[in-house]
């Protein structure tokens, strides 16, 4: 996750985050990180020229990379979801931060076609291919436990009070993120889950 954190923060913050974890990048790794940092403004300028300039009130030099990349990701997902809805009967769609939950499960052929369509719409030389994960059994288990009066399992860490400047957080691993979303759905569920639920995440 080191390059990912670097894309969304400054070089100094990235190194400080890893030093706090006990990791100290070698000279060759530091030079690679500096190369990425130097290239970021040119790449972001090109992306904004192609996909539109970001004009958010919260935009700063520090978070510019995050907002520009999120904008492109949103455009890609719009093309992806629109293509699926035009070629299949979708009963339920939940738009997440960086993916969608769809019901019923689209066919593998349709998912690949939607991936290719969205990538072509953005003019990508190499198509992005999102993976899909069936989560029907997990959703049913969470709903069953809720209706039976059992509280959903909670593995959320206790809040930590940090003094001074907060450190960066590493991205959640996919299993941890899925488990957190299942718990959230179970806590707020009021109606039965749809017959098929899948998570799609780039």
C-alpha positions as CSV (number, residue, x, y, z in Angstrom):
1,X,0.0,0.0,0.0
2,X,3.0,2.3,0.0
3,X,2.5,3.7,-3.5
4,X,-1.3,4.1,-2.8
5,X,-0.6,6.2,0.3
6,X,2.0,8.2,-1.6
7,X,-0.6,9.0,-4.3
8,X,-3.0,10.4,-1.7
9,X,-0.5,12.4,0.5
10,X,2.9,14.1,0.5
11,X,6.2,12.3,0.4
12,X,7.0,13.5,3.9
13,X,3.7,12.2,5.4
14,X,4.1,8.9,3.6
15,X,7.6,8.3,5.0
16,X,6.6,9.5,8.5
17,X,3.7,7.0,8.4
18,X,5.9,4.1,7.7
19,X,8.6,5.2,10.1
20,X,5.9,5.2,12.8
21,X,5.2,1.6,11.9
22,X,8.9,0.7,12.2
23,X,9.7,0.6,8.5
24,X,12.5,2.7,7.0
25,X,12.7,2.7,3.2
26,X,16.0,2.0,1.6
27,X,17.8,4.7,-0.6
28,X,16.6,3.0,-3.8
29,X,13.0,2.9,-2.5
30,X,13.2,6.6,-1.4
31,X,14.4,7.5,-4.9
32,X,11.5,5.6,-6.5
33,X,9.1,7.4,-4.2
34,X,10.6,10.8,-5.1
35,X,10.2,9.9,-8.8
36,X,6.5,9.2,-8.2
37,X,6.1,12.5,-6.3
38,X,7.8,14.5,-9.0
39,X,5.6,12.9,-11.7
40,X,2.3,13.5,-9.9
41,X,1.7,17.1,-11.0
42,X,2.2,16.3,-14.7
43,X,0.0,13.3,-14.6
44,X,-2.8,15.1,-12.7
45,X,-2.6,18.0,-15.1
46,X,-3.1,15.6,-18.0
47,X,-6.0,13.8,-16.3
48,X,-7.8,17.1,-15.5
49,X,-7.3,18.2,-19.1
50,X,-8.9,15.0,-20.4
51,X,-11.7,14.5,-17.8
52,X,-12.3,18.0,-16.4
53,X,-10.7,20.1,-13.8
54,X,-11.6,19.6,-10.1
55,X,-13.0,22.8,-8.5
56,X,-14.0,21.6,-5.0
57,X,-13.8,24.0,-2.1
58,X,-11.9,21.3,-0.1
59,X,-9.3,20.9,-2.8
60,X,-5.7,21.5,-1.7
61,X,-2.3,20.6,-3.1
62,X,-2.1,17.8,-0.6
63,X,-5.4,16.1,-1.5
64,X,-5.5,17.0,-5.2
65,X,-4.4,13.6,-6.3
66,X,-7.2,11.9,-4.3
67,X,-9.9,14.1,-5.8
68,X,-8.7,13.8,-9.4
69,X,-8.4,10.0,-9.2
70,X,-11.8,9.8,-7.5
71,X,-13.3,11.9,-10.3
72,X,-12.0,9.5,-13.0
73,X,-13.1,6.5,-11.0
74,X,-16.6,7.9,-10.7
75,X,-16.9,8.5,-14.5
76,X,-15.7,5.0,-15.1
77,X,-18.3,3.5,-12.8
78,X,-21.1,5.5,-14.3
79,X,-20.3,4.0,-17.7
80,X,-20.0,0.5,-16.1
81,X,-23.3,0.7,-14.3
82,X,-25.2,2.3,-17.2
83,X,-24.0,-0.5,-19.5
84,X,-25.2,-3.2,-17.1
85,X,-28.6,-1.6,-16.5
86,X,-29.1,-1.2,-20.3
87,X,-28.4,-4.9,-20.9
88,X,-29.9,-6.7,-17.8
89,X,-32.8,-6.4,-15.5
90,X,-31.3,-5.1,-12.2
91,X,-33.7,-5.2,-9.3
92,X,-31.4,-3.5,-6.7
93,X,-28.4,-1.3,-7.0
94,X,-26.4,0.2,-4.2
95,X,-23.7,2.6,-5.2
96,X,-20.7,2.4,-2.8
97,X,-17.7,4.7,-2.5
98,X,-15.7,2.8,-5.1
99,X,-17.9,0.0,-6.3
100,X,-21.5,-1.2,-6.6
101,X,-23.8,-3.9,-5.1
102,X,-26.0,-5.4,-7.8
103,X,-29.0,-7.8,-7.6
104,X,-29.4,-10.2,-9.3
105,X,-25.9,-11.2,-10.2
106,X,-25.0,-10.2,-13.8
107,X,-23.6,-12.9,-15.9
108,X,-19.7,-13.1,-16.2
109,X,-20.0,-12.2,-19.9
110,X,-22.0,-9.1,-19.1
111,X,-19.5,-8.0,-16.4
112,X,-16.6,-8.3,-18.8
113,X,-18.5,-6.5,-21.6
114,X,-19.3,-3.7,-19.1
115,X,-15.7,-3.5,-18.0
116,X,-14.5,-3.2,-21.6
117,X,-17.2,-0.6,-22.5
118,X,-16.3,1.7,-19.5
119,X,-12.6,1.4,-20.3
120,X,-13.2,2.3,-24.0
121,X,-15.4,5.2,-23.0
122,X,-12.5,6.7,-21.0
123,X,-10.0,6.0,-23.8
124,X,-7.9,3.6,-21.7
125,X,-5.2,1.7,-23.6
126,X,-5.5,-1.2,-21.1
127,X,-9.0,-2.0,-19.9
128,X,-9.7,-2.0,-16.2
129,X,-11.2,-5.3,-15.0
130,X,-13.2,-5.1,-11.8
131,X,-13.6,-8.3,-9.9
132,X,-17.0,-9.4,-8.5
133,X,-17.6,-11.2,-5.2
134,X,-20.9,-13.1,-4.5
135,X,-22.0,-12.2,-1.0
136,X,-25.5,-13.7,-0.8
137,X,-24.7,-16.3,1.9
138,X,-23.1,-13.6,4.1
139,X,-26.0,-11.3,3.6
140,X,-28.5,-14.1,4.5
141,X,-26.6,-15.0,7.6
142,X,-26.4,-11.4,8.8
143,X,-30.2,-10.9,8.2
144,X,-31.0,-14.2,10.0
145,X,-29.0,-13.3,13.0
146,X,-30.6,-9.8,13.1
147,X,-34.2,-11.3,12.9
148,X,-33.3,-13.8,15.6
149,X,-32.4,-11.0,17.9
150,X,-28.7,-11.7,17.9
151,X,-26.5,-8.6,17.5
152,X,-24.2,-8.6,14.5
153,X,-20.5,-9.5,15.3
154,X,-18.4,-6.4,15.9
155,X,-14.7,-6.5,15.3
156,X,-14.3,-2.7,15.1
157,X,-11.2,-1.6,17.0
158,X,-11.7,0.7,20.0
159,X,-11.3,4.4,19.2
160,X,-7.7,5.6,19.7
161,X,-7.1,9.2,20.9
162,X,-4.1,10.6,19.1
163,X,-2.5,13.9,20.2
164,X,-1.1,16.2,17.5
165,X,-1.3,15.6,13.8
166,X,-3.2,12.4,12.9
167,X,-1.2,9.7,11.1
168,X,-2.3,8.2,7.8
169,X,-4.3,5.0,7.9
170,X,-3.5,2.1,5.6
171,X,-6.3,1.0,3.3
172,X,-8.6,-1.7,4.7
173,X,-7.9,-5.2,3.3
174,X,-10.7,-6.6,1.2
175,X,-11.9,-9.2,3.8
176,X,-12.0,-6.6,6.5
177,X,-13.8,-4.1,4.3
178,X,-16.4,-6.7,3.3
179,X,-17.0,-7.8,6.9
180,X,-17.4,-4.1,8.0
181,X,-20.0,-3.5,5.3
182,X,-21.9,-6.7,6.1
183,X,-22.1,-5.6,9.8
184,X,-23.3,-2.1,8.7
185,X,-26.0,-3.6,6.5
186,X,-27.1,-6.0,9.3
187,X,-27.4,-3.1,11.8
188,X,-29.6,-1.0,9.6
189,X,-31.6,-3.8,7.8
190,X,-35.3,-3.3,8.0
191,X,-36.4,-5.4,4.9
192,X,-35.2,-8.7,3.6
193,X,-32.1,-8.8,1.4
194,X,-32.5,-9.1,-2.3
195,X,-32.2,-12.7,-3.7
196,X,-28.7,-12.0,-5.0
197,X,-26.1,-9.6,-3.8
198,X,-22.6,-9.0,-5.1
199,X,-19.9,-6.6,-4.3
200,X,-17.9,-5.1,-7.2
201,X,-14.7,-3.2,-6.3
202,X,-12.0,-1.9,-8.5
